[in-house]
């Protein structure tokens, strides 16, 4: 099963894709400043070309495990994806993803300026890998 991981943000959307076996996540792209129509168009093409079976979307919840205003925004985005793309969307808790991304970038000695363009893509990879690892255990 091939999966598409998404780290949703108002300005940028990070994308990651799994291998054909659904075992390893790989960074794919960052969509920057696109409206919903362009996002759907890009994702539709990607889903068709890559044979994506399902989308995994990072779900922002606070450290206490409670949903926030941002959580509802992501749920609305997921509904739009399901309606427009006809693809199932699963959620993965994205708490502490930013901390992990920052640690990875620091270890790679990447400047904050350069990191801005890839942060969301790495977050999408972490979200997708977390989902695949969790499903494998269940």
C-alpha positions as CSV (number, residue, x, y, z in Angstrom):
1,X,0.0,0.0,0.0
2,X,1.5,3.3,-1.1
3,X,0.8,6.3,1.2
4,X,1.1,10.1,1.0
5,X,2.0,12.0,4.1
6,X,0.9,15.6,4.6
7,X,2.0,18.2,7.1
8,X,-0.7,20.9,6.6
9,X,0.0,24.5,7.2
10,X,-1.7,27.7,6.1
11,X,1.3,28.9,4.1
12,X,3.2,25.7,3.3
13,X,2.2,22.0,3.0
14,X,4.9,19.4,3.3
15,X,4.6,16.1,1.4
16,X,6.2,12.8,1.9
17,X,5.6,9.5,0.1
18,X,6.0,5.9,1.2
19,X,7.8,3.2,-0.7
20,X,5.6,0.6,-2.5
21,X,5.5,-1.7,0.5
22,X,4.5,1.1,2.9
23,X,7.6,0.6,5.1
24,X,9.7,3.7,4.5
25,X,8.7,7.4,4.2
26,X,10.7,9.7,1.9
27,X,10.5,13.5,1.6
28,X,8.8,14.6,-1.6
29,X,7.9,18.3,-1.9
30,X,6.7,21.5,-0.3
31,X,3.7,23.3,-1.7
32,X,4.1,27.0,-0.9
33,X,1.4,29.7,-1.3
34,X,-1.0,27.7,-3.4
35,X,-4.8,28.1,-3.2
36,X,-7.0,25.0,-2.5
37,X,-7.7,24.5,-6.2
38,X,-4.0,24.3,-7.1
39,X,-3.3,22.0,-4.1
40,X,-6.0,19.6,-5.2
41,X,-4.8,19.7,-8.8
42,X,-1.2,18.9,-7.7
43,X,-2.3,16.1,-5.3
44,X,-4.6,14.6,-7.9
45,X,-1.8,14.3,-10.4
46,X,0.6,12.9,-7.7
47,X,-2.0,10.3,-6.6
48,X,-2.5,9.2,-10.2
49,X,1.2,9.1,-11.1
50,X,2.4,7.4,-7.9
51,X,-0.6,5.1,-7.3
52,X,-1.3,6.5,-3.9
53,X,-3.8,4.4,-1.9
54,X,-4.3,6.6,1.1
55,X,-3.4,9.9,2.6
56,X,-2.0,10.4,6.1
57,X,-2.5,13.8,7.5
58,X,-0.8,15.2,10.6
59,X,-3.3,16.1,13.3
60,X,-2.3,19.0,15.5
61,X,-3.4,18.5,19.1
62,X,-2.0,20.2,22.1
63,X,0.4,18.6,24.6
64,X,-2.5,17.7,26.9
65,X,-4.0,15.7,24.0
66,X,-6.9,18.1,23.4
67,X,-8.1,19.4,20.0
68,X,-7.6,23.0,19.1
69,X,-8.9,25.5,16.5
70,X,-6.1,24.3,14.3
71,X,-7.2,20.7,14.7
72,X,-10.6,21.6,13.2
73,X,-8.9,23.4,10.3
74,X,-7.0,20.2,9.5
75,X,-10.1,18.1,9.8
76,X,-11.8,20.5,7.3
77,X,-8.8,20.2,5.0
78,X,-9.1,16.4,5.2
79,X,-12.8,16.5,4.3
80,X,-12.0,18.6,1.3
81,X,-9.3,16.1,0.2
82,X,-11.7,13.1,0.6
83,X,-14.5,14.9,-1.3
84,X,-12.3,16.2,-4.1
85,X,-9.8,13.3,-4.5
86,X,-11.9,10.3,-3.4
87,X,-9.0,9.1,-1.4
88,X,-9.2,7.9,2.2
89,X,-7.5,10.2,4.8
90,X,-6.1,8.9,8.1
91,X,-4.8,11.1,10.9
92,X,-1.5,10.8,12.8
93,X,-0.8,12.8,16.0
94,X,1.8,15.3,15.1
95,X,2.7,16.4,18.6
96,X,6.5,17.0,19.0
97,X,7.1,16.8,15.3
98,X,8.5,20.3,15.2
99,X,11.0,19.3,18.0
100,X,12.1,16.3,16.0
101,X,12.5,18.3,12.8
102,X,14.5,21.0,14.5
103,X,16.8,18.3,16.1
104,X,17.3,16.7,12.6
105,X,18.1,20.0,11.0
106,X,20.6,20.9,13.7
107,X,22.3,17.5,13.4
108,X,22.6,18.1,9.7
109,X,24.0,21.6,10.3
110,X,21.4,23.2,8.1
111,X,20.8,27.0,8.7
112,X,17.4,28.2,9.7
113,X,17.1,30.2,6.5
114,X,17.7,27.1,4.3
115,X,15.6,25.0,6.7
116,X,12.5,27.1,6.0
117,X,12.1,25.4,2.6
118,X,12.4,21.9,3.8
119,X,11.1,21.8,7.3
120,X,7.5,21.0,6.3
121,X,8.7,18.2,4.0
122,X,10.7,16.6,6.8
123,X,7.7,17.0,9.2
124,X,5.5,15.1,6.6
125,X,8.1,12.3,6.5
126,X,8.1,12.0,10.3
127,X,4.2,12.0,10.4
128,X,4.0,9.3,7.7
129,X,6.8,7.2,9.2
130,X,5.1,7.4,12.6
131,X,1.8,6.2,11.1
132,X,3.4,3.3,9.2
133,X,5.4,2.2,12.3
134,X,2.2,2.4,14.5
135,X,0.1,0.4,12.0
136,X,2.8,-2.2,11.7
137,X,2.8,-2.8,15.5
138,X,-1.0,-3.1,15.6
